[in-house]
Amino acid sequence: MSRYARAEREALADLLLALGPDAPTINEGWATRDLAAHLVLRERRPDAAGGILLAPLRGHAERVRRRLAAGPYPELVAQVRRPPVWSPISNPLTDELVNTVEFFIHHEDVRRAVPGWQPRELSRGLQATLWKRAAPLARLTLRRFPADLYVQAPGYGEVSVGRGGERLRVVGAPAELTLFLSGRQRVARVQLDGSPTSARQLRNASLGM
């Protein structure tokens, strides 16, 4: 596995064990055991993983996830830590591309639910990798937003998107923009410059895939 995806996976697994199965996450309604079960389902249950994105399969996926979450927690975390090599999304050829952002986001889902959390000092290489994913995510999630948006990561790049209208700048480090654009606006440390109305609307928008 590649370095960033592997490092985020290991750090998340360590934190899941340290906090235990019933610690909160920033995902509404999910404790740590629920988040771990989601990750195991995603990599080990192709019969149910489609329900993560496809509404007709969501009921089956949720039933599988709940069964996984009810199992022994140390075994569940061990499965998060060591994904199967046969998985199309976590084998050595796909891991870095598919899982760097996934495990970064979910690591922060747990970290930022702990009182007193602070943003981590991330390497420039990881920030650059996150920006490569955040830029197309901005184009996808914000293309219909009713404003003239500029998503800026100083030192990494800028994306212009939106349907036009009032001008609004969204400024932050790539890691913070990644969280913001994936629907974690509440805990993402970004700066919004422009119309207060548009800023408030963006803060409360349903973003992410």
N, C-alpha and C positions, 0 to 999 in steps of 0.2 A: 504494500500500500504506500501511497505517497505521503509526503511529510505533513502537510497541513491537515488533511483529512484525518490521518492517523493520530496526530497530536490532539486535535479537538475531540476525537472519539475517546481517547485515553483519559483526557482531562474530565470529560463529561462522566465517564464511567466511575472515575475516582470520586467525583463530587456526588453522584447518585448514591454510592455506597456510604460516603461520609454522612450524608443527610438522612438516609433511611427512606423507607417506602412511602411515607405519608407527609413528606415535606411539600410545601406549596411550590407551584411554578407560576409563571405569568400567563399561562394558558388557562383560560377560565374553565373551572370545573375539573382540572387535572392536577393530581398530585404527582410526585416523582415516579411512582409505580405506573401511572397511566402514560406518562411520557416515554418511559422505558418500553412499555408494551407497544406503543405506537412505532417505535424504531425497530423493534423485533419483527412486528407484523410487516413493516415496509420491506425488510430485507429477506425474511424467511417464509412469508406466506403469500406467494404470488396469486393464490386463489382469492385473497382478500385485499391485497394492496391496491387494486384498482379503485376500491371504495374511498381511498384518500382524496381522489380527484373527481370520481364519477358518482353522481348522486344516486343512480339506480342500484349501485353496489354498496352504498354507504351502510345500510342496515347490517349486511353480512360482515363488513369490515368492523363495525362497532362491536358486534357480538364476539368476534374473534379477539379483538383487542381486550375486551373485558375479561375473557377467559385467560388470556396471557397475563393480564395484570393481577389476577387472583392467584397465580402460581407463586412458588418460592422466589422471593425477591433477589437473593444473591445469584440464583441461576439466571434470572431474567437479565440482570446487569451483566453477567458473564457473557450472555448472548449478544448484548449490545457491544461489548468490548471486542468480541471475536466473531465477526460476521462470517457467513459461509462463503467459501471461495467460488461456489457455483452461482451465487447471486449475480444477476446482470447489472445491479447497481452498486456492488461493493467488491467486485473482483479487482485485481491489480491494474487492469486496463481502464476501468471506469471510475475507480474510487475517488481520485482527486477531482475529476470533473464534476461528478454527481454529488459527492458528500462533503466537500469542504464547507460550502455555505450551509448545507443542512445541519451539520454537526456544530458549526459555529453558532448558528441561530439557536439550536436547542440547548447548547451549553449556556448561552446567555439567558434562555428562558428559565433555567434553574438558578443561575448566579444572581440574576436581577430580582428574584423573588426573596432573596435573603436581605434582611434589614442592614443598612449601612453599605450596600454594594457600591463599588466604584468601577468605572470603565478600566479594562486592562490596558497595559502598554503592549501593543501589538507590533510585530516587525513590519517594516515597510513592504517586504515581500508578501506577507499575508494581506496587508491592506490593499496592495495592488491587485492581488487575486480577487479579493472581495469586490473591488471596484469593477473588475471585468464582468462580474455577475450582476452588480447593482445597476450598471448603466442600462443593459437591456431590460432589466426588471422595471426600471423607471419608465422606459418607453412602453412597456406592456401594460403596467398597472395605471399609469397616469395619462394615457393617450386621450381619454375622454374627459379628463377633469376640466371644468369650465374656468380656466385661467391660462395665462401665458407663464408657464413654469420653467424655471431654470434650476436644475438639480446640480449642485456644485460640490465637488470634493477637492478642496484646495491642494494643489500639487499632484493631482491624479487626473482630473478631467471635469467636463461639464456636459450635461445633456439638456437639450431644450425640448419640451414636450407640452401637451395640453391642447385644448381646443381654441385657445385664445381668450382674450379679455383682460382682466386686471393682472398686473405683473406680480409674480411671487417667486422669491428665491428660497430654495431649500439648501442649506449649507451644513456640511458636517464631514467628519472623517468617513471613509468608505465603510467601516464597520458599523457606524451609527446609521448611515444611510441604508445599509442592508437591512438592519432591524426595522427602521422606519417604513421602508417600502414593502416589508413582509408583514405589515400589520401590527408592528410593535411600537406604534407612535408614542404610547404612554411612557415607555421607558427609554426611548431613543434620544440621545443628546444631540439634537440638531437645532439649528437656528432658522427661523422663518422670517424673512424680510419682505414686507409688502402689505397688501390689504389685510387688516385684521379679520374681515369677514371670510376671505379666501383662506387665510391661515387657520382659522377655527374650523372651517369646513374640511380642510385637508387633515387636520389633527384628528377629526372624528370620522374620516372616511373609512370604508371597508377596503383595505388594501391587501396585497398578497395574492397568491394563486388560489 
